[in-house]
């Protein structure tokens, strides 16, 4: 249940957009440092380097030391301001890993051209981390106690949050709200619904043979893979918004050998849990087409959907805060991408996503963010946190 105790003007916002604007230049300098600290999800050494920088920047801005845990080589950073006297709480959720391998960004790592910043991970989502730090710093300097606030920055969101899901859910339990500083949707809109996602790998085991001498003795895993690609693709339901996408396919060893093994990666996305479960059951019921083929399916449902009801109350609060700041209220969007906010919404905690940088082109070399939006976004986040801590939003 959501209870709105406040109306615009009930509690005077401590932070204005002009106040936030005064910190933009230094934030851009910090962002340049973080973008140059490349942090691909599977490179633990680079993750550790970037995590060290984030920890230092967070300590400077927040005035407290972080707790750092390394799980399977992936550093996770937590800033914890302690318990709120009335038990209120807000979890601010971020990640610092990127989809970019070191050196994959074939242009200057960081550029700021007429207020448009480009760089690997600048939009998704290193700017969001720094906007979060700056919003809390401004609140702290304005006299707002941050007791009840936790900031979690993870390092494996882009690859499924294998080491982070448990800690995220544990920290979110009992919180009034989770604010996710992922990049915005188009035009700066907040993400009030996200598809759930499932990740699978189908292993196809055949039998190798010489293509010239013993062709009939082989069982071709590549041919079987072609059958399975068509079978799994047919499980999609465009009307329901459910996609089943074969992505990476690997098979074969040499050009004169019948392929003995193939691996097929699958990406499944849906708006509802029943749709994810329908596809999951169908994938587990797949049968071979060729005699002698064996199938093995690994994986499953990775993130539940972030359904609109999970964000409705916080989205309404964001509109109130925007009115108090005299800025255009952010719109809302339902998006196909998933985030760690799916986990917190899935356990019943109100969750609002897309509060980070405004821009576009995530996961592409066109990735960019707009400097002109930083101050408003920082002030908006500060205002939402303030209102939650003051009791203007209850779970």
GITAQUI-V730091 format. One record per backbone hydrogen bond with DSSP energy under -0.5 kcal/mol. NH is the residue of the N-H (numbers start at 1). CO is the residue of the C=O. E is the energy in kcal/mol with one decimal. If there is no record, write none. Layout:
nh & co & e
NH & CO & E
NH & CO & E
//
This chain:
nh & co & e
3 & 394 & -1.3
5 & 3 & -0.8
5 & 392 & -0.7
6 & 392 & -0.7
10 & 7 & -2.8
20 & 16 & -2.1
21 & 17 & -2.5
22 & 18 & -1.1
22 & 19 & -0.6
23 & 20 & -1.6
24 & 21 & -1.4
27 & 23 & -1.9
28 & 24 & -2.5
29 & 25 & -1.6
30 & 26 & -2.0
31 & 27 & -2.6
32 & 28 & -2.2
33 & 29 & -1.5
34 & 30 & -2.1
35 & 31 & -2.8
36 & 32 & -2.0
37 & 33 & -0.9
38 & 36 & -1.7
41 & 98 & -1.6
43 & 40 & -1.7
44 & 42 & -0.9
47 & 43 & -2.4
48 & 44 & -2.2
49 & 45 & -1.9
50 & 46 & -2.5
51 & 47 & -2.9
52 & 48 & -1.9
53 & 49 & -1.6
54 & 50 & -2.5
55 & 51 & -2.5
56 & 52 & -1.9
57 & 53 & -2.7
58 & 54 & -2.8
59 & 55 & -2.2
60 & 56 & -2.0
61 & 57 & -2.2
62 & 58 & -3.1
63 & 59 & -1.8
67 & 78 & -3.1
68 & 66 & -0.5
69 & 67 & -0.5
69 & 76 & -2.4
71 & 69 & -0.6
71 & 74 & -2.3
72 & 70 & -0.5
74 & 71 & -1.8
75 & 73 & -0.6
76 & 69 & -2.9
77 & 153 & -2.7
78 & 67 & -2.6
79 & 151 & -2.7
80 & 78 & -0.6
81 & 79 & -0.5
81 & 149 & -2.5
84 & 88 & -0.6
87 & 84 & -1.9
90 & 148 & -2.3
91 & 177 & -2.3
92 & 90 & -0.5
92 & 150 & -3.2
93 & 91 & -0.6
93 & 179 & -2.6
94 & 152 & -2.5
96 & 154 & -2.7
97 & 154 & -0.6
98 & 39 & -2.3
104 & 101 & -2.3
106 & 104 & -1.2
107 & 105 & -2.0
111 & 118 & -1.9
113 & 116 & -2.3
114 & 112 & -0.7
116 & 113 & -1.1
117 & 115 & -0.6
117 & 369 & -2.6
118 & 111 & -2.2
119 & 367 & -0.6
122 & 119 & -1.9
123 & 119 & -0.5
125 & 123 & -0.6
126 & 121 & -2.8
127 & 122 & -1.7
129 & 125 & -1.4
130 & 126 & -1.6
131 & 127 & -2.5
132 & 128 & -2.1
133 & 129 & -2.3
134 & 130 & -2.6
135 & 131 & -2.4
136 & 132 & -2.1
137 & 133 & -2.3
138 & 134 & -2.5
139 & 135 & -1.9
140 & 136 & -2.7
141 & 137 & -2.7
142 & 138 & -1.3
143 & 140 & -1.4
144 & 139 & -2.5
145 & 143 & -0.5
148 & 82 & -2.8
149 & 146 & -2.2
150 & 90 & -2.1
151 & 79 & -2.8
152 & 92 & -2.7
152 & 150 & -0.5
153 & 77 & -2.9
154 & 94 & -2.3
154 & 152 & -0.5
159 & 156 & -1.0
160 & 157 & -1.5
161 & 156 & -2.8
165 & 161 & -2.1
168 & 164 & -2.6
169 & 165 & -2.6
170 & 166 & -2.5
171 & 167 & -2.4
172 & 168 & -2.0
173 & 169 & -1.6
175 & 172 & -2.4
176 & 89 & -2.1
177 & 89 & -1.1
178 & 350 & -2.2
179 & 91 & -2.7
180 & 178 & -0.5
180 & 352 & -3.0
181 & 93 & -2.5
181 & 179 & -0.6
184 & 357 & -3.0
185 & 189 & -2.7
188 & 185 & -1.8
189 & 186 & -1.1
190 & 331 & -3.1
191 & 353 & -2.0
192 & 190 & -0.9
192 & 333 & -1.6
193 & 333 & -1.1
194 & 306 & -2.2
195 & 335 & -1.6
196 & 270 & -3.3
197 & 303 & -2.1
198 & 268 & -2.6
199 & 300 & -2.2
200 & 266 & -2.0
201 & 298 & -2.3
202 & 264 & -3.3
203 & 201 & -0.6
203 & 296 & -3.4
204 & 202 & -0.5
204 & 262 & -3.0
205 & 203 & -0.6
205 & 294 & -3.0
206 & 204 & -0.6
206 & 260 & -4.1
207 & 219 & -2.3
211 & 256 & -2.0
214 & 210 & -1.4
217 & 214 & -1.5
218 & 214 & -0.5
218 & 215 & -1.5
219 & 207 & -2.5
221 & 219 & -0.7
221 & 259 & -2.6
224 & 220 & -1.9
225 & 221 & -2.2
226 & 222 & -1.9
227 & 223 & -1.7
228 & 224 & -2.5
229 & 225 & -2.6
230 & 226 & -1.6
231 & 227 & -2.1
232 & 228 & -2.9
233 & 229 & -1.9
234 & 230 & -1.4
235 & 232 & -1.4
236 & 233 & -1.5
237 & 242 & -1.8
241 & 237 & -0.9
242 & 237 & -2.4
243 & 241 & -0.5
243 & 269 & -2.4
245 & 267 & -3.3
246 & 244 & -0.6
247 & 265 & -2.9
250 & 263 & -2.4
252 & 261 & -1.2
253 & 254 & -0.5
257 & 254 & -1.4
258 & 209 & -3.0
262 & 204 & -2.1
263 & 250 & -2.7
264 & 202 & -2.5
265 & 248 & -3.0
266 & 200 & -2.3
267 & 245 & -2.3
268 & 198 & -2.5
269 & 243 & -2.2
270 & 196 & -1.7
276 & 272 & -1.7
277 & 273 & -2.7
278 & 274 & -2.3
279 & 275 & -2.2
280 & 276 & -2.3
281 & 277 & -2.4
282 & 278 & -2.0
283 & 279 & -2.6
284 & 280 & -1.9
285 & 281 & -0.8
285 & 282 & -0.6
286 & 283 & -1.2
293 & 290 & -1.6
294 & 205 & -2.1
296 & 203 & -2.1
298 & 201 & -2.6
298 & 296 & -0.5
300 & 199 & -1.8
302 & 197 & -2.1
303 & 197 & -2.4
306 & 194 & -1.8
307 & 305 & -0.9
310 & 307 & -1.8
311 & 307 & -0.6
311 & 308 & -1.1
312 & 308 & -1.2
315 & 311 & -2.7
316 & 312 & -2.1
317 & 313 & -1.9
318 & 314 & -2.2
319 & 315 & -1.5
320 & 316 & -1.7
321 & 317 & -2.5
322 & 318 & -2.4
323 & 319 & -2.0
324 & 320 & -2.1
325 & 321 & -1.6
326 & 322 & -0.6
326 & 323 & -0.9
327 & 322 & -2.3
333 & 190 & -2.0
335 & 193 & -2.5
335 & 333 & -0.5
342 & 339 & -1.5
343 & 340 & -0.7
344 & 340 & -1.2
345 & 341 & -2.5
346 & 342 & -2.0
347 & 343 & -0.9
347 & 344 & -0.5
348 & 345 & -1.8
349 & 344 & -2.2
351 & 310 & -1.8
352 & 178 & -2.4
353 & 191 & -1.3
355 & 180 & -2.1
356 & 182 & -2.8
360 & 368 & -2.1
364 & 361 & -1.6
367 & 364 & -1.7
368 & 360 & -2.6
369 & 117 & -2.1
370 & 358 & -3.0
371 & 115 & -2.6
371 & 369 & -0.6
373 & 370 & -1.2
374 & 371 & -1.6
377 & 373 & -2.3
378 & 374 & -2.6
379 & 375 & -2.5
380 & 376 & -2.5
381 & 377 & -2.2
382 & 378 & -2.3
383 & 379 & -2.4
384 & 380 & -2.2
385 & 381 & -2.5
386 & 382 & -2.5
387 & 383 & -2.3
388 & 384 & -2.1
389 & 385 & -2.6
390 & 386 & -1.9
391 & 388 & -1.4
392 & 387 & -2.9
394 & 3 & -1.1
//
